[in-house]
Amino acid sequence: MSTASSTKVIFAALFGNTAIAITKFVAAAITGSSAMLSEGIHSLVDTGNQGLLLYGLKAARKPADERFPFGHGKEVYFWSFVVAILVFAVGAGVSFYEGVHHILHPTPIKNPNINYIVLGLAMLFEGGAWFFALREFSKHKGRRSFIEAIKRGKDPSMFTVIFEDTAAMLGLVVAFVGVFLGDVTGQPVYDGLASVIIGLILGGTAAWLAYETKSLLIGESANREVVNGIRTLAMSYPYVEHLNEVLTMHVGPEYILVNISIDFKDQASAKEIESSVAQLDKRIKDAYPNVKRVFVEAEARKKVVE
């Protein structure tokens, strides 16, 4: 997933959520709907989250320096994890609290038609942002299923937007049902119950997002196809006796660090080994453009201890 694609998706979601958040808060102030207030908080949190993701993408582009010799690529992973925390603590927490409060102290909804109009418009705009994000993601997922592509994806900024937009669409449906039932039955408790369900949706979304981002933040390896391809390239050289191991780590969505341990043949001269290492470095980077640094260690074959 390219950074350019991620940036386009985030900007689309940012503009959409800003407009939606304003209209939801206005509607909540006029009607007194708890579910609408929760939805406004949800959209406001999403807007702030997209701002953090954009900052993370910008910070990740800073060049390497003496203190950070491998660059700042993990800024994206850090800010994506912060987004997960904010969704859980602010979005889910406030929505759940507001819903419980409304259930214990129900107040009738005024002018429910305003809520229907706002929710309908929000579904339209949110659905457009969700479709745009899904289309961009589909271009890069290949033949993998969506779940597998998310699990193996290395750009959390993209699937963060998909998670948020999906949760937003579910939340809008729940809010619509809650407002409708409260309007038809005259029982405002349904509005509070909808707010609680929205909080649970956001909590589940945040937990899944945090889980998917954690391994990238710690230091996840490149996908299996990349590792196996590097292994094949290394073994193709005549002076390689045995390939001990291939270690990879994503320092950023588009930055892979590779460390290879090779047992070279005893008859290979220093010049032949040096030439092989230089060629291997170039071939790996040509085959996999996201590989930015390659380190090759000449080590004797590691014995397996039984």
Phi and psi restraints in degrees (value plus and minus 20) as a CYANA .aco file:
   2 SER   PHI     -98.9   -58.9
   2 SER   PSI     134.4   174.4
   3 THR   PHI     -83.7   -43.7
   3 THR   PSI     -55.7   -15.7
   4 ALA   PHI     -81.1   -41.1
   4 ALA   PSI     -63.3   -23.3
   5 SER   PHI     -83.3   -43.3
   5 SER   PSI     -63.5   -23.5
   6 SER   PHI     -82.2   -42.2
   6 SER   PSI     -62.5   -22.5
   7 THR   PHI     -83.0   -43.0
   7 THR   PSI     -62.3   -22.3
   8 LYS   PHI     -81.2   -41.2
   8 LYS   PSI     -64.1   -24.1
   9 VAL   PHI     -83.3   -43.3
   9 VAL   PSI     -62.8   -22.8
  10 ILE   PHI     -86.1   -46.1
  10 ILE   PSI     -62.7   -22.7
  11 PHE   PHI     -83.3   -43.3
  11 PHE   PSI     -60.5   -20.5
  12 ALA   PHI     -81.5   -41.5
  12 ALA   PSI     -63.8   -23.8
  13 ALA   PHI     -88.0   -48.0
  13 ALA   PSI     -56.9   -16.9
  14 LEU   PHI     -82.4   -42.4
  14 LEU   PSI     -69.8   -29.8
  15 PHE   PHI     -85.4   -45.4
  15 PHE   PSI     -60.9   -20.9
  16 GLY   PHI     -84.3   -44.3
  16 GLY   PSI     -66.2   -26.2
  17 ASN   PHI     -88.1   -48.1
  17 ASN   PSI     -52.9   -12.9
  18 THR   PHI     -82.5   -42.5
  18 THR   PSI     -67.8   -27.8
  19 ALA   PHI     -85.2   -45.2
  19 ALA   PSI     -61.8   -21.8
  20 ILE   PHI     -86.4   -46.4
  20 ILE   PSI     -61.3   -21.3
  21 ALA   PHI     -80.3   -40.3
  21 ALA   PSI     -63.0   -23.0
  22 ILE   PHI     -82.1   -42.1
  22 ILE   PSI     -66.9   -26.9
  23 THR   PHI     -86.0   -46.0
  23 THR   PSI     -56.5   -16.5
  24 LYS   PHI     -86.6   -46.6
  24 LYS   PSI     -62.8   -22.8
  25 PHE   PHI     -85.5   -45.5
  25 PHE   PSI     -58.7   -18.7
  26 VAL   PHI     -83.0   -43.0
  26 VAL   PSI     -64.6   -24.6
  27 ALA   PHI     -84.7   -44.7
  27 ALA   PSI     -59.9   -19.9
  28 ALA   PHI     -84.3   -44.3
  28 ALA   PSI     -58.8   -18.8
  29 ALA   PHI     -86.8   -46.8
  29 ALA   PSI     -56.2   -16.2
  30 ILE   PHI     -97.1   -57.1
  30 ILE   PSI     -62.9   -22.9
  31 THR   PHI    -114.9   -74.9
  31 THR   PSI     -42.8    -2.8
  32 GLY   PHI      57.1    97.1
  32 GLY   PSI      -1.1    38.9
  33 SER   PHI     -96.8   -56.8
  33 SER   PSI     107.4   147.4
  34 SER   PHI     -89.3   -49.3
  34 SER   PSI     -62.5   -22.5
  35 ALA   PHI     -82.8   -42.8
  35 ALA   PSI     -58.6   -18.6
  36 MET   PHI     -87.8   -47.8
  36 MET   PSI     -58.3   -18.3
  37 LEU   PHI     -83.2   -43.2
  37 LEU   PSI     -62.0   -22.0
  38 SER   PHI     -82.1   -42.1
  38 SER   PSI     -59.9   -19.9
  39 GLU   PHI     -87.0   -47.0
  39 GLU   PSI     -55.9   -15.9
  40 GLY   PHI     -84.5   -44.5
  40 GLY   PSI     -63.0   -23.0
  41 ILE   PHI     -82.4   -42.4
  41 ILE   PSI     -61.5   -21.5
  42 HIS   PHI     -78.1   -38.1
  42 HIS   PSI     -68.8   -28.8
  43 SER   PHI     -87.6   -47.6
  43 SER   PSI     -54.8   -14.8
  44 LEU   PHI     -86.0   -46.0
  44 LEU   PSI     -62.7   -22.7
  45 VAL   PHI     -82.4   -42.4
  45 VAL   PSI     -63.2   -23.2
  46 ASP   PHI     -81.0   -41.0
  46 ASP   PSI     -58.8   -18.8
  47 THR   PHI     -83.2   -43.2
  47 THR   PSI     -66.6   -26.6
  48 GLY   PHI     -82.3   -42.3
  48 GLY   PSI     -58.0   -18.0
  49 ASN   PHI     -83.5   -43.5
  49 ASN   PSI     -61.2   -21.2
  50 GLN   PHI     -84.9   -44.9
  50 GLN   PSI     -54.3   -14.3
  51 GLY   PHI     -83.5   -43.5
  51 GLY   PSI     -60.5   -20.5
  52 LEU   PHI     -86.6   -46.6
  52 LEU   PSI     -58.9   -18.9
  53 LEU   PHI     -85.3   -45.3
  53 LEU   PSI     -60.3   -20.3
  54 LEU   PHI     -84.1   -44.1
  54 LEU   PSI     -59.4   -19.4
  55 TYR   PHI     -84.2   -44.2
  55 TYR   PSI     -60.6   -20.6
  56 GLY   PHI     -81.8   -41.8
  56 GLY   PSI     -62.3   -22.3
  57 LEU   PHI     -84.2   -44.2
  57 LEU   PSI     -59.1   -19.1
  58 LYS   PHI     -88.1   -48.1
  58 LYS   PSI     -64.7   -24.7
  59 ALA   PHI     -84.3   -44.3
  59 ALA   PSI     -52.5   -12.5
  60 ALA   PHI     -87.9   -47.9
  60 ALA   PSI     -39.9     0.1
  61 ARG   PHI    -104.6   -64.6
  61 ARG   PSI     -24.7    15.3
  62 LYS   PHI     -82.5   -42.5
  62 LYS   PSI     118.8   158.8
  63 PRO   PHI     -89.1   -49.1
  63 PRO   PSI     140.1   180.1
  64 ALA   PHI     -86.0   -46.0
  64 ALA   PSI     131.4   171.4
  65 ASP   PHI    -162.5  -122.5
  65 ASP   PSI    -192.1  -152.1
  66 GLU   PHI     -83.2   -43.2
  66 GLU   PSI     -57.5   -17.5
  67 ARG   PHI     -98.7   -58.7
  67 ARG   PSI     -54.1   -14.1
  68 PHE   PHI    -143.0  -103.0
  68 PHE   PSI      57.9    97.9
  69 PRO   PHI     -84.6   -44.6
  69 PRO   PSI     -40.4    -0.4
  70 PHE   PHI    -124.3   -84.3
  70 PHE   PSI      -3.0    37.0
  71 GLY   PHI      65.3   105.3
  71 GLY   PSI    -189.5  -149.5
  72 HIS   PHI    -138.7   -98.7
  72 HIS   PSI       8.3    48.3
  73 GLY   PHI     -77.9   -37.9
  73 GLY   PSI     -51.1   -11.1
  74 LYS   PHI     -94.9   -54.9
  74 LYS   PSI     -22.9    17.1
  75 GLU   PHI     -76.8   -36.8
  75 GLU   PSI     -57.5   -17.5
  76 VAL   PHI     -81.3   -41.3
  76 VAL   PSI     -63.1   -23.1
  77 TYR   PHI     -87.6   -47.6
  77 TYR   PSI     -60.5   -20.5
  78 PHE   PHI     -82.7   -42.7
  78 PHE   PSI     -69.3   -29.3
  79 TRP   PHI     -90.7   -50.7
  79 TRP   PSI     -48.1    -8.1
  80 SER   PHI     -86.2   -46.2
  80 SER   PSI     -56.9   -16.9
  81 PHE   PHI     -88.4   -48.4
  81 PHE   PSI     -58.5   -18.5
  82 VAL   PHI     -81.5   -41.5
  82 VAL   PSI     -59.7   -19.7
  83 VAL   PHI     -79.3   -39.3
  83 VAL   PSI     -63.7   -23.7
  84 ALA   PHI     -79.7   -39.7
  84 ALA   PSI     -61.7   -21.7
  85 ILE   PHI     -84.5   -44.5
  85 ILE   PSI     -61.8   -21.8
  86 LEU   PHI     -86.8   -46.8
  86 LEU   PSI     -60.4   -20.4
  87 VAL   PHI     -79.3   -39.3
  87 VAL   PSI     -62.2   -22.2
  88 PHE   PHI     -92.6   -52.6
  88 PHE   PSI     -71.8   -31.8
  89 ALA   PHI     -91.8   -51.8
  89 ALA   PSI     -64.8   -24.8
  90 VAL   PHI    -110.9   -70.9
  90 VAL   PSI     -78.8   -38.8
  91 GLY   PHI     -82.0   -42.0
  91 GLY   PSI     -77.5   -37.5
  92 ALA   PHI     -88.3   -48.3
  92 ALA   PSI     -64.3   -24.3
  93 GLY   PHI     -82.2   -42.2
  93 GLY   PSI     -69.7   -29.7
  94 VAL   PHI     -86.6   -46.6
  94 VAL   PSI     -61.3   -21.3
  95 SER   PHI     -82.6   -42.6
  95 SER   PSI     -63.3   -23.3
  96 PHE   PHI     -85.4   -45.4
  96 PHE   PSI     -64.4   -24.4
  97 TYR   PHI     -82.7   -42.7
  97 TYR   PSI     -65.9   -25.9
  98 GLU   PHI     -82.3   -42.3
  98 GLU   PSI     -58.6   -18.6
  99 GLY   PHI     -86.0   -46.0
  99 GLY   PSI     -66.0   -26.0
 100 VAL   PHI     -82.0   -42.0
 100 VAL   PSI     -63.1   -23.1
 101 HIS   PHI     -80.5   -40.5
 101 HIS   PSI     -60.4   -20.4
 102 HIS   PHI     -91.3   -51.3
 102 HIS   PSI     -51.2   -11.2
 103 ILE   PHI     -89.5   -49.5
 103 ILE   PSI     -62.4   -22.4
 104 LEU   PHI     -94.0   -54.0
 104 LEU   PSI     -51.4   -11.4
 105 HIS   PHI    -150.8  -110.8
 105 HIS   PSI      50.9    90.9
 106 PRO   PHI     -88.3   -48.3
 106 PRO   PSI     121.5   161.5
 107 THR   PHI    -150.3  -110.3
 107 THR   PSI     118.6   158.6
 108 PRO   PHI     -85.3   -45.3
 108 PRO   PSI     128.6   168.6
 109 ILE   PHI    -104.0   -64.0
 109 ILE   PSI     113.5   153.5
 110 LYS   PHI    -119.2   -79.2
 110 LYS   PSI     121.5   161.5
 111 ASN   PHI      28.8    68.8
 111 ASN   PSI      41.3    81.3
 112 PRO   PHI     -81.2   -41.2
 112 PRO   PSI     -42.4    -2.4
 113 ASN   PHI     -79.9   -39.9
 113 ASN   PSI     -52.5   -12.5
 114 ILE   PHI     -82.6   -42.6
 114 ILE   PSI     -60.9   -20.9
 115 ASN   PHI     -82.4   -42.4
 115 ASN   PSI     -61.6   -21.6
 116 TYR   PHI     -81.9   -41.9
 116 TYR   PSI     -62.4   -22.4
 117 ILE   PHI     -85.2   -45.2
 117 ILE   PSI     -66.7   -26.7
 118 VAL   PHI     -84.6   -44.6
 118 VAL   PSI     -63.5   -23.5
 119 LEU   PHI     -84.7   -44.7
 119 LEU   PSI     -57.5   -17.5
 120 GLY   PHI     -84.1   -44.1
 120 GLY   PSI     -65.0   -25.0
 121 LEU   PHI     -84.6   -44.6
 121 LEU   PSI     -60.0   -20.0
 122 ALA   PHI     -83.3   -43.3
 122 ALA   PSI     -60.7   -20.7
 123 MET   PHI     -81.5   -41.5
 123 MET   PSI     -58.2   -18.2
 124 LEU   PHI     -85.5   -45.5
 124 LEU   PSI     -70.3   -30.3
 125 PHE   PHI     -90.9   -50.9
 125 PHE   PSI     -63.1   -23.1
 126 GLU   PHI     -85.8   -45.8
 126 GLU   PSI     -58.6   -18.6
 127 GLY   PHI     -83.8   -43.8
 127 GLY   PSI     -56.6   -16.6
 128 GLY   PHI     -84.6   -44.6
 128 GLY   PSI     -64.0   -24.0
 129 ALA   PHI     -85.2   -45.2
 129 ALA   PSI     -60.2   -20.2
 130 TRP   PHI     -83.7   -43.7
 130 TRP   PSI     -63.1   -23.1
 131 PHE   PHI     -84.6   -44.6
 131 PHE   PSI     -60.8   -20.8
 132 PHE   PHI     -83.6   -43.6
 132 PHE   PSI     -64.7   -24.7
 133 ALA   PHI     -84.2   -44.2
 133 ALA   PSI     -61.2   -21.2
 134 LEU   PHI     -86.8   -46.8
 134 LEU   PSI     -57.5   -17.5
 135 ARG   PHI     -85.1   -45.1
 135 ARG   PSI     -64.1   -24.1
 136 GLU   PHI     -84.3   -44.3
 136 GLU   PSI     -60.6   -20.6
 137 PHE   PHI     -86.2   -46.2
 137 PHE   PSI     -58.8   -18.8
 138 SER   PHI     -84.6   -44.6
 138 SER   PSI     -49.6    -9.6
 139 LYS   PHI     -84.0   -44.0
 139 LYS   PSI     -48.4    -8.4
 140 HIS   PHI    -129.2   -89.2
 140 HIS   PSI     -29.6    10.4
 141 LYS   PHI     -99.2   -59.2
 141 LYS   PSI     -36.7     3.3
 142 GLY   PHI      48.0    88.0
 142 GLY   PSI    -158.5  -118.5
 143 ARG   PHI    -108.6   -68.6
 143 ARG   PSI     -21.9    18.1
 144 ARG   PHI     -89.2   -49.2
 144 ARG   PSI     132.8   172.8
 145 SER   PHI     -90.8   -50.8
 145 SER   PSI     145.8   185.8
 146 PHE   PHI     -84.2   -44.2
 146 PHE   PSI     -60.7   -20.7
 147 ILE   PHI     -84.2   -44.2
 147 ILE   PSI     -65.4   -25.4
 148 GLU   PHI     -85.4   -45.4
 148 GLU   PSI     -59.6   -19.6
 149 ALA   PHI     -84.7   -44.7
 149 ALA   PSI     -56.8   -16.8
 150 ILE   PHI     -88.7   -48.7
 150 ILE   PSI     -62.7   -22.7
 151 LYS   PHI     -84.6   -44.6
 151 LYS   PSI     -54.8   -14.8
 152 ARG   PHI    -118.5   -78.5
 152 ARG   PSI     -21.2    18.8
 153 GLY   PHI     -90.9   -50.9
 153 GLY   PSI     127.9   167.9
 154 LYS   PHI    -132.2   -92.2
 154 LYS   PSI     -17.5    22.5
 155 ASP   PHI    -137.1   -97.1
 155 ASP   PSI      71.8   111.8
 156 PRO   PHI     -86.5   -46.5
 156 PRO   PSI     -41.5    -1.5
 157 SER   PHI     -82.8   -42.8
 157 SER   PSI     -51.8   -11.8
 158 MET   PHI     -93.8   -53.8
 158 MET   PSI     -72.8   -32.8
 159 PHE   PHI     -94.6   -54.6
 159 PHE   PSI     -36.3     3.7
 160 THR   PHI     -84.3   -44.3
 160 THR   PSI     -64.0   -24.0
 161 VAL   PHI     -84.6   -44.6
 161 VAL   PSI     -60.7   -20.7
 162 ILE   PHI     -83.3   -43.3
 162 ILE   PSI     -64.1   -24.1
 163 PHE   PHI     -78.3   -38.3
 163 PHE   PSI     -68.7   -28.7
 164 GLU   PHI     -84.2   -44.2
 164 GLU   PSI     -63.8   -23.8
 165 ASP   PHI     -87.2   -47.2
 165 ASP   PSI     -57.1   -17.1
 166 THR   PHI     -85.2   -45.2
 166 THR   PSI     -65.1   -25.1
 167 ALA   PHI     -81.9   -41.9
 167 ALA   PSI     -57.2   -17.2
 168 ALA   PHI     -84.6   -44.6
 168 ALA   PSI     -62.7   -22.7
 169 MET   PHI     -84.5   -44.5
 169 MET   PSI     -62.7   -22.7
 170 LEU   PHI     -83.2   -43.2
 170 LEU   PSI     -61.7   -21.7
 171 GLY   PHI     -83.4   -43.4
 171 GLY   PSI     -58.6   -18.6
 172 LEU   PHI     -85.0   -45.0
 172 LEU   PSI     -59.9   -19.9
 173 VAL   PHI     -83.5   -43.5
 173 VAL   PSI     -65.4   -25.4
 174 VAL   PHI     -82.9   -42.9
 174 VAL   PSI     -64.0   -24.0
 175 ALA   PHI     -81.6   -41.6
 175 ALA   PSI     -60.9   -20.9
 176 PHE   PHI     -82.6   -42.6
 176 PHE   PSI     -65.6   -25.6
 177 VAL   PHI     -83.5   -43.5
 177 VAL   PSI     -62.3   -22.3
 178 GLY   PHI     -83.0   -43.0
 178 GLY   PSI     -65.1   -25.1
 179 VAL   PHI     -85.2   -45.2
 179 VAL   PSI     -60.9   -20.9
 180 PHE   PHI     -83.7   -43.7
 180 PHE   PSI     -67.7   -27.7
 181 LEU   PHI     -84.5   -44.5
 181 LEU   PSI     -59.4   -19.4
 182 GLY   PHI     -84.5   -44.5
 182 GLY   PSI     -56.5   -16.5
 183 ASP   PHI     -90.5   -50.5
 183 ASP   PSI     -64.4   -24.4
 184 VAL   PHI     -91.4   -51.4
 184 VAL   PSI     -64.1   -24.1
 185 THR   PHI    -108.1   -68.1
 185 THR   PSI     -38.2     1.8
 186 GLY   PHI      56.4    96.4
 186 GLY   PSI      -6.8    33.2
 187 GLN   PHI    -127.8   -87.8
 187 GLN   PSI      82.7   122.7
 188 PRO   PHI     -87.5   -47.5
 188 PRO   PSI     -27.5    12.5
 189 VAL   PHI     -82.3   -42.3
 189 VAL   PSI     -48.5    -8.5
 190 TYR   PHI     -84.8   -44.8
 190 TYR   PSI     -53.3   -13.3
 191 ASP   PHI     -85.1   -45.1
 191 ASP   PSI     -63.5   -23.5
 192 GLY   PHI     -86.3   -46.3
 192 GLY   PSI     -59.3   -19.3
 193 LEU   PHI     -82.6   -42.6
 193 LEU   PSI     -58.1   -18.1
 194 ALA   PHI     -82.6   -42.6
 194 ALA   PSI     -58.8   -18.8
 195 SER   PHI     -84.3   -44.3
 195 SER   PSI     -59.4   -19.4
 196 VAL   PHI     -83.2   -43.2
 196 VAL   PSI     -64.1   -24.1
 197 ILE   PHI     -83.8   -43.8
 197 ILE   PSI     -59.6   -19.6
 198 ILE   PHI     -79.9   -39.9
 198 ILE   PSI     -61.7   -21.7
 199 GLY   PHI     -80.9   -40.9
 199 GLY   PSI     -60.8   -20.8
 200 LEU   PHI     -86.3   -46.3
 200 LEU   PSI     -58.2   -18.2
 201 ILE   PHI     -81.8   -41.8
 201 ILE   PSI     -65.2   -25.2
 202 LEU   PHI     -86.0   -46.0
 202 LEU   PSI     -58.5   -18.5
 203 GLY   PHI     -82.8   -42.8
 203 GLY   PSI     -63.4   -23.4
 204 GLY   PHI     -85.0   -45.0
 204 GLY   PSI     -60.6   -20.6
 205 THR   PHI     -82.0   -42.0
 205 THR   PSI     -64.2   -24.2
 206 ALA   PHI     -84.0   -44.0
 206 ALA   PSI     -61.2   -21.2
 207 ALA   PHI     -83.2   -43.2
 207 ALA   PSI     -63.5   -23.5
 208 TRP   PHI     -86.7   -46.7
 208 TRP   PSI     -62.1   -22.1
 209 LEU   PHI     -83.3   -43.3
 209 LEU   PSI     -62.5   -22.5
 210 ALA   PHI     -83.4   -43.4
 210 ALA   PSI     -59.8   -19.8
 211 TYR   PHI     -83.8   -43.8
 211 TYR   PSI     -63.4   -23.4
 212 GLU   PHI     -90.7   -50.7
 212 GLU   PSI     -50.7   -10.7
 213 THR   PHI    -102.4   -62.4
 213 THR   PSI     -48.0    -8.0
 214 LYS   PHI     -77.4   -37.4
 214 LYS   PSI     -67.7   -27.7
 215 SER   PHI     -85.3   -45.3
 215 SER   PSI     -54.2   -14.2
 216 LEU   PHI     -88.1   -48.1
 216 LEU   PSI     -58.5   -18.5
 217 LEU   PHI     -87.2   -47.2
 217 LEU   PSI     -57.5   -17.5
 218 ILE   PHI     -90.4   -50.4
 218 ILE   PSI     -62.0   -22.0
 219 GLY   PHI     115.4   155.4
 219 GLY   PSI      56.0    96.0
 220 GLU   PHI    -105.2   -65.2
 220 GLU   PSI     126.5   166.5
 221 SER   PHI     -95.0   -55.0
 221 SER   PSI     147.7   187.7
 222 ALA   PHI     -88.7   -48.7
 222 ALA   PSI     144.6   184.6
 223 ASN   PHI     -82.8   -42.8
 223 ASN   PSI     136.1   176.1
 224 ARG   PHI     -77.8   -37.8
 224 ARG   PSI     -56.7   -16.7
 225 GLU   PHI     -82.0   -42.0
 225 GLU   PSI     -58.8   -18.8
 226 VAL   PHI     -88.0   -48.0
 226 VAL   PSI     -66.2   -26.2
 227 VAL   PHI     -81.7   -41.7
 227 VAL   PSI     -65.5   -25.5
 228 ASN   PHI     -85.7   -45.7
 228 ASN   PSI     -55.7   -15.7
 229 GLY   PHI     -86.3   -46.3
 229 GLY   PSI     -60.9   -20.9
 230 ILE   PHI     -84.1   -44.1
 230 ILE   PSI     -60.2   -20.2
 231 ARG   PHI     -81.0   -41.0
 231 ARG   PSI     -63.4   -23.4
 232 THR   PHI     -84.3   -44.3
 232 THR   PSI     -62.1   -22.1
 233 LEU   PHI     -82.8   -42.8
 233 LEU   PSI     -62.8   -22.8
 234 ALA   PHI     -85.0   -45.0
 234 ALA   PSI     -58.2   -18.2
 235 MET   PHI     -96.7   -56.7
 235 MET   PSI     -29.0    11.0
 236 SER   PHI    -100.7   -60.7
 236 SER   PSI     -27.3    12.7
 237 TYR   PHI    -107.5   -67.5
 237 TYR   PSI     115.1   155.1
 238 PRO   PHI     -84.7   -44.7
 238 PRO   PSI     -43.0    -3.0
 239 TYR   PHI    -111.1   -71.1
 239 TYR   PSI     -16.6    23.4
 240 VAL   PHI    -109.4   -69.4
 240 VAL   PSI      97.3   137.3
 241 GLU   PHI    -102.6   -62.6
 241 GLU   PSI     -64.8   -24.8
 242 HIS   PHI    -176.6  -136.6
 242 HIS   PSI     120.7   160.7
 243 LEU   PHI    -117.4   -77.4
 243 LEU   PSI      92.3   132.3
 244 ASN   PHI     -91.3   -51.3
 244 ASN   PSI     -73.6   -33.6
 245 GLU   PHI    -184.3  -144.3
 245 GLU   PSI     136.5   176.5
 246 VAL   PHI    -143.3  -103.3
 246 VAL   PSI      94.2   134.2
 247 LEU   PHI    -129.2   -89.2
 247 LEU   PSI     110.3   150.3
 248 THR   PHI    -150.7  -110.7
 248 THR   PSI     136.1   176.1
 249 MET   PHI    -173.8  -133.8
 249 MET   PSI     115.9   155.9
 250 HIS   PHI    -102.2   -62.2
 250 HIS   PSI      91.3   131.3
 251 VAL   PHI    -104.0   -64.0
 251 VAL   PSI     -36.2     3.8
 252 GLY   PHI    -187.2  -147.2
 252 GLY   PSI     151.5   191.5
 253 PRO   PHI     -75.5   -35.5
 253 PRO   PSI     -53.5   -13.5
 254 GLU   PHI    -141.3  -101.3
 254 GLU   PSI      12.7    52.7
 255 TYR   PHI    -162.5  -122.5
 255 TYR   PSI      90.0   130.0
 256 ILE   PHI    -132.6   -92.6
 256 ILE   PSI     111.4   151.4
 257 LEU   PHI    -120.8   -80.8
 257 LEU   PSI     111.0   151.0
 258 VAL   PHI    -144.1  -104.1
 258 VAL   PSI     112.8   152.8
 259 ASN   PHI    -147.2  -107.2
 259 ASN   PSI     103.0   143.0
 260 ILE   PHI    -139.8   -99.8
 260 ILE   PSI     112.3   152.3
 261 SER   PHI    -128.4   -88.4
 261 SER   PSI     101.0   141.0
 262 ILE   PHI    -147.4  -107.4
 262 ILE   PSI     117.6   157.6
 263 ASP   PHI    -118.1   -78.1
 263 ASP   PSI      85.1   125.1
 264 PHE   PHI    -101.5   -61.5
 264 PHE   PSI     134.2   174.2
 265 LYS   PHI     -83.5   -43.5
 265 LYS   PSI     124.7   164.7
 266 ASP   PHI     -82.4   -42.4
 266 ASP   PSI     -52.0   -12.0
 267 GLN   PHI     -99.4   -59.4
 267 GLN   PSI     -27.0    13.0
 268 ALA   PHI     -93.2   -53.2
 268 ALA   PSI     112.2   152.2
 269 SER   PHI     -99.7   -59.7
 269 SER   PSI     147.5   187.5
 270 ALA   PHI     -81.5   -41.5
 270 ALA   PSI     -58.5   -18.5
 271 LYS   PHI     -86.5   -46.5
 271 LYS   PSI     -60.2   -20.2
 272 GLU   PHI     -86.6   -46.6
 272 GLU   PSI     -59.4   -19.4
 273 ILE   PHI     -85.8   -45.8
 273 ILE   PSI     -63.3   -23.3
 274 GLU   PHI     -82.1   -42.1
 274 GLU   PSI     -62.1   -22.1
 275 SER   PHI     -85.2   -45.2
 275 SER   PSI     -61.8   -21.8
 276 SER   PHI     -82.8   -42.8
 276 SER   PSI     -62.6   -22.6
 277 VAL   PHI     -83.3   -43.3
 277 VAL   PSI     -63.8   -23.8
 278 ALA   PHI     -83.6   -43.6
 278 ALA   PSI     -62.7   -22.7
 279 GLN   PHI     -86.3   -46.3
 279 GLN   PSI     -62.3   -22.3
 280 LEU   PHI     -82.7   -42.7
 280 LEU   PSI     -62.1   -22.1
 281 ASP   PHI     -76.6   -36.6
 281 ASP   PSI     -66.7   -26.7
 282 LYS   PHI     -87.5   -47.5
 282 LYS   PSI     -63.0   -23.0
 283 ARG   PHI     -84.9   -44.9
 283 ARG   PSI     -59.1   -19.1
 284 ILE   PHI     -84.9   -44.9
 284 ILE   PSI     -65.4   -25.4
 285 LYS   PHI     -88.4   -48.4
 285 LYS   PSI     -52.8   -12.8
 286 ASP   PHI     -89.3   -49.3
 286 ASP   PSI     -60.0   -20.0
 287 ALA   PHI     -95.0   -55.0
 287 ALA   PSI     -53.3   -13.3
 288 TYR   PHI    -151.7  -111.7
 288 TYR   PSI      70.9   110.9
 289 PRO   PHI     -78.3   -38.3
 289 PRO   PSI     -44.0    -4.0
 290 ASN   PHI     -94.6   -54.6
 290 ASN   PSI     -32.5     7.5
 291 VAL   PHI     -98.5   -58.5
 291 VAL   PSI      94.4   134.4
 292 LYS   PHI    -122.9   -82.9
 292 LYS   PSI     -52.4   -12.4
 293 ARG   PHI    -152.6  -112.6
 293 ARG   PSI     115.0   155.0
 294 VAL   PHI    -148.5  -108.5
 294 VAL   PSI     106.2   146.2
 295 PHE   PHI    -138.1   -98.1
 295 PHE   PSI     108.2   148.2
 296 VAL   PHI    -136.1   -96.1
 296 VAL   PSI     104.5   144.5
 297 GLU   PHI    -126.2   -86.2
 297 GLU   PSI     110.8   150.8
 298 ALA   PHI    -112.5   -72.5
 298 ALA   PSI      87.6   127.6
 299 GLU   PHI    -153.2  -113.2
 299 GLU   PSI     128.0   168.0
 300 ALA   PHI     -84.4   -44.4
 300 ALA   PSI     135.4   175.4
 301 ARG   PHI     -78.6   -38.6
 301 ARG   PSI     110.3   150.3
 302 LYS   PHI     -98.7   -58.7
 302 LYS   PSI     108.7   148.7
 303 LYS   PHI    -103.9   -63.9
 303 LYS   PSI     119.4   159.4
 304 VAL   PHI    -104.1   -64.1
 304 VAL   PSI     103.2   143.2
 305 VAL   PHI    -104.8   -64.8
 305 VAL   PSI     101.1   141.1
